[in-house]
Structure formats: structure tokens, C-alpha cells
Amino acid sequence: MSERDDGLRRLARELAELVAELAAGVPGPIARTAPRTGEHAGEVTRAHAAGSASAADRPAGALRQGAAPATDPSLHEVIAPIFGTFHGAAGPGEPPFVKVGERVEKDQQLGVVEAMRLRDAVRSPWRGEVAAVVAADGERVAFGQVLVLIRARQAEGA
């Protein structure tokens, strides 16, 4: 068997595993799949209902529709931009990116979601205070799952 055939078999196996993981953790049908292995590259795309934003249309850490809890409109959910494993720190033994009660700036990194060895930074879309880190370090998360709650500051001086 050639190196190319071995790479393609590995790609097919990883694709099958990825599709199974996506199907188990993310709602909605998969429209297209094409993962990356070595020199072979691709993507996984989910079909979305008419009028809904796709993952590509949402920035990392985007606010999900209707996400702010009715009991406290200042709380905003930072959601997983992709399906993968949430990391609250840069690496094992490293300090967490953020802690509850800590003030954060817009675009500050709050964590990382890793999928197939690719790391997608999770950033805060707001200035505010970390009200809760919902996802545990090392937890598998689904696209759109709440990772962190931010109590947004309304004014620059707040």
C-alpha cells in the first residue's frame, strides 16, 4: 500500500469518526464533509434552517439568539464556535485564561475549543466581568454550547 493510499484511508477513518461525533453532539444535518489529514484538506459544513446564521457567519464567541437570561439582561452567553474540546488554559499546569469575577475586555481570549488538532480561540464580544465559566477544562462541547457568562458593562467607565 502506498503512502497516499494510507493517508486516504486514515482520512476516511477520521471523517467517519468526526461525522459520528458531530451527529451525536450538534443539532442539524451535515451538508458537506471534508476533513484534513496531511496534504489532504477539507471542511465539515452543517445545513441550517432558512434565516439562521451558519457557523461561518458567526464570530467566535458570538451571542446566540435570545441568549441573555430573562432574569438578568446584563448576562451574555459566550458560545462554542465549533464542536470540540474546551480548554480554559493555554496548557496543562498553566493558569486559566479567565476566572469568575475577573474583568475582561472586548476580544480578550476566554478559552480555546480544539477539534482535530486545530485550536479555535474563544474571545469575549463584550467588555465586562466573568459571571461564570460554564464549561469545564477538558470538556467536550457542542457548537453553540454556552462556555462562559459575561456580565457586560454598559458604559466605558463601568
C-alpha positions as a Python dict, from the first residue, in 0.01 Angstrom:
ca = {
    (1, 'M'): (0, 0, 0),
    (2, 'S'): (136, 345, -94),
    (3, 'E'): (175, 636, 146),
    (4, 'R'): (-103, 815, -43),
    (5, 'D'): (-344, 520, -2),
    (6, 'D'): (-258, 500, 368),
    (7, 'G'): (-325, 875, 404),
    (8, 'L'): (-659, 845, 228),
    (9, 'R'): (-763, 550, 448),
    (10, 'R'): (-667, 749, 758),
    (11, 'L'): (-866, 1043, 621),
    (12, 'A'): (-1173, 824, 565),
    (13, 'R'): (-1146, 679, 918),
    (14, 'E'): (-1110, 1025, 1075),
    (15, 'L'): (-1400, 1153, 866),
    (16, 'A'): (-1625, 869, 985),
    (17, 'E'): (-1529, 940, 1350),
    (18, 'L'): (-1584, 1313, 1308),
    (19, 'V'): (-1924, 1267, 1147),
    (20, 'A'): (-2030, 1035, 1431),
    (21, 'E'): (-1914, 1290, 1692),
    (22, 'L'): (-2086, 1577, 1514),
    (23, 'A'): (-2408, 1383, 1475),
    (24, 'A'): (-2409, 1299, 1845),
    (25, 'G'): (-2330, 1649, 1971),
    (26, 'V'): (-2465, 1907, 1730),
    (27, 'P'): (-2823, 1951, 1609),
    (28, 'G'): (-2899, 1974, 1238),
    (29, 'P'): (-2795, 1770, 935),
    (30, 'I'): (-2444, 1770, 794),
    (31, 'A'): (-2446, 1928, 448),
    (32, 'R'): (-2084, 1862, 349),
    (33, 'T'): (-1779, 1692, 498),
    (34, 'A'): (-1414, 1724, 404),
    (35, 'P'): (-1161, 1699, 692),
    (36, 'R'): (-784, 1749, 674),
    (37, 'T'): (-513, 1485, 701),
    (38, 'G'): (-159, 1565, 595),
    (39, 'E'): (-169, 1713, 247),
    (40, 'H'): (-542, 1637, 212),
    (41, 'A'): (-765, 1923, 335),
    (42, 'G'): (-1133, 1994, 370),
    (43, 'E'): (-1415, 2107, 596),
    (44, 'V'): (-1740, 1998, 764),
    (45, 'T'): (-2048, 2210, 695),
    (46, 'R'): (-2386, 2173, 860),
    (47, 'A'): (-2713, 2255, 686),
    (48, 'H'): (-2901, 2538, 855),
    (49, 'A'): (-3265, 2634, 853),
    (50, 'A'): (-3356, 2930, 634),
    (51, 'G'): (-3279, 3257, 808),
    (52, 'S'): (-3041, 3111, 1063),
    (53, 'A'): (-2675, 3204, 1075),
    (54, 'S'): (-2420, 2942, 985),
    (55, 'A'): (-2105, 2882, 1188),
    (56, 'A'): (-1909, 3073, 925),
    (57, 'D'): (-2141, 3374, 967),
    (58, 'R'): (-2088, 3391, 1344),
    (59, 'P'): (-1770, 3527, 1502),
    (60, 'A'): (-1606, 3315, 1770),
    (61, 'G'): (-1786, 3386, 2094),
    (62, 'A'): (-2098, 3519, 1919),
    (63, 'L'): (-2413, 3574, 2122),
    (64, 'R'): (-2675, 3309, 2050),
    (65, 'Q'): (-3023, 3443, 1965),
    (66, 'G'): (-3218, 3508, 2284),
    (67, 'A'): (-2916, 3410, 2491),
    (68, 'A'): (-2934, 3669, 2767),
    (69, 'P'): (-3131, 3517, 3056),
    (70, 'A'): (-3463, 3696, 3121),
    (71, 'T'): (-3378, 3731, 3492),
    (72, 'D'): (-3062, 3932, 3425),
    (73, 'P'): (-3039, 4111, 3091),
    (74, 'S'): (-2678, 4214, 3161),
    (75, 'L'): (-2564, 3848, 3138),
    (76, 'H'): (-2447, 3733, 2796),
    (77, 'E'): (-2351, 3382, 2686),
    (78, 'V'): (-2025, 3319, 2504),
    (79, 'I'): (-2083, 3007, 2298),
    (80, 'A'): (-1864, 2740, 2142),
    (81, 'P'): (-1778, 2839, 1783),
    (82, 'I'): (-1722, 2473, 1688),
    (83, 'F'): (-1767, 2119, 1822),
    (84, 'G'): (-1457, 2006, 2013),
    (85, 'T'): (-1281, 2007, 2350),
    (86, 'F'): (-1287, 2322, 2563),
    (87, 'H'): (-960, 2430, 2723),
    (88, 'G'): (-976, 2701, 2989),
    (89, 'A'): (-597, 2739, 2996),
    (90, 'A'): (-317, 2752, 2739),
    (91, 'G'): (-190, 2413, 2856),
    (92, 'P'): (-170, 2170, 3149),
    (93, 'G'): (-47, 2345, 3462),
    (94, 'E'): (-95, 2688, 3305),
    (95, 'P'): (-317, 2949, 3472),
    (96, 'P'): (-672, 2979, 3335),
    (97, 'F'): (-742, 3239, 3067),
    (98, 'V'): (-1010, 3392, 3295),
    (99, 'K'): (-1161, 3343, 3641),
    (100, 'V'): (-1504, 3424, 3783),
    (101, 'G'): (-1517, 3787, 3894),
    (102, 'E'): (-1234, 3893, 3664),
    (103, 'R'): (-1289, 4191, 3433),
    (104, 'V'): (-1245, 4120, 3064),
    (105, 'E'): (-1204, 4342, 2761),
    (106, 'K'): (-1371, 4302, 2423),
    (107, 'D'): (-1181, 4041, 2215),
    (108, 'Q'): (-994, 3907, 2521),
    (109, 'Q'): (-932, 3534, 2498),
    (110, 'L'): (-1151, 3332, 2734),
    (111, 'G'): (-1052, 2982, 2626),
    (112, 'V'): (-991, 2752, 2330),
    (113, 'V'): (-1201, 2489, 2158),
    (114, 'E'): (-986, 2222, 1995),
    (115, 'A'): (-1105, 1989, 1720),
    (116, 'M'): (-886, 1757, 1514),
    (117, 'R'): (-571, 1926, 1648),
    (118, 'L'): (-694, 2269, 1533),
    (119, 'R'): (-743, 2526, 1809),
    (120, 'D'): (-1012, 2795, 1778),
    (121, 'A'): (-975, 3083, 2025),
    (122, 'V'): (-1289, 3179, 2215),
    (123, 'R'): (-1296, 3557, 2264),
    (124, 'S'): (-1529, 3788, 2452),
    (125, 'P'): (-1752, 4002, 2231),
    (126, 'W'): (-1806, 4236, 2529),
    (127, 'R'): (-1627, 4433, 2799),
    (128, 'G'): (-1745, 4313, 3135),
    (129, 'E'): (-1697, 4072, 3421),
    (130, 'V'): (-1686, 3693, 3410),
    (131, 'A'): (-2003, 3581, 3588),
    (132, 'A'): (-1942, 3207, 3532),
    (133, 'V'): (-1716, 2967, 3344),
    (134, 'V'): (-1981, 2713, 3248),
    (135, 'A'): (-1768, 2462, 3056),
    (136, 'A'): (-1508, 2260, 3246),
    (137, 'D'): (-1150, 2241, 3125),
    (138, 'G'): (-1119, 1937, 2901),
    (139, 'E'): (-1496, 1908, 2850),
    (140, 'R'): (-1629, 1809, 2506),
    (141, 'V'): (-1857, 2085, 2384),
    (142, 'A'): (-2107, 2120, 2100),
    (143, 'F'): (-2135, 2409, 1857),
    (144, 'G'): (-2346, 2677, 2025),
    (145, 'Q'): (-2300, 2538, 2378),
    (146, 'V'): (-2255, 2802, 2649),
    (147, 'L'): (-1894, 2823, 2764),
    (148, 'V'): (-1876, 3145, 2968),
    (149, 'L'): (-2124, 3401, 3103),
    (150, 'I'): (-2019, 3766, 3084),
    (151, 'R'): (-2190, 4049, 3272),
    (152, 'A'): (-2145, 4322, 3013),
    (153, 'R'): (-2051, 4676, 3113),
    (154, 'Q'): (-2279, 4936, 2957),
    (155, 'A'): (-2058, 5245, 2982),
    (156, 'E'): (-1686, 5289, 2924),
    (157, 'G'): (-1632, 5381, 3289),
    (158, 'A'): (-1840, 5096, 3429),
}
